[in-house]
Amino acid sequence: MGKKISLDAAADDLGVNKRTIRRLVDSGELPAYRIGAKLVRVDADDVAQLLKPVRPCNASVANGAA
């Protein structure tokens, strides 16, 4: 289990609005943890898992071969 971060920090990390993070939590795509009555945190590793390449990287191109 990784470091727990605020929804604001998760939004900053991904470059999205905090509402987007809340939608991901509400839909179940991003697990969240409630601490007390109001405080909600997400795992930084789970946030990082949301990042997906637009298209797979071609290994030969990535290594400089054309």
HUGI-V524847 format. One record per residue. N is the residue number from 1. PSI is psi in whole degrees, -180 to 180 (* if undefined). BURIAL is 1 if it has 24 or more other C-alpha atoms within 12 Angstrom, else 0. Layout:
BEGIN
((N/PSI/BURIAL) (N/PSI/BURIAL))
END
This chain:
BEGIN
((1/130/0) (2/-172/0) (3/138/0) (4/132/0) (5/161/1) (6/165/1) (7/-36/1) (8/-44/1) (9/-39/0) (10/-42/1) (11/-42/1) (12/-43/0) (13/-38/0) (14/-11/0) (15/36/0) (16/172/0) (17/152/0) (18/-32/0) (19/-33/0) (20/-42/0) (21/-43/1) (22/-39/1) (23/-41/0) (24/-39/0) (25/-47/1) (26/-35/0) (27/-11/0) (28/0/0) (29/-25/0) (30/112/1) (31/143/1) (32/159/1) (33/128/1) (34/132/0) (35/108/0) (36/-158/0) (37/-33/0) (38/-27/0) (39/125/0) (40/134/0) (41/155/1) (42/157/1) (43/129/1) (44/-34/1) (45/-38/0) (46/-38/1) (47/-44/1) (48/-33/0) (49/-19/0) (50/-24/0) (51/122/0) (52/142/0) (53/146/0) (54/-41/0) (55/151/0) (56/143/0) (57/131/0) (58/120/0) (59/-40/0) (60/-35/0) (61/-40/0) (62/-29/0) (63/3/0) (64/-6/0) (65/142/0) (66/*/0))
END
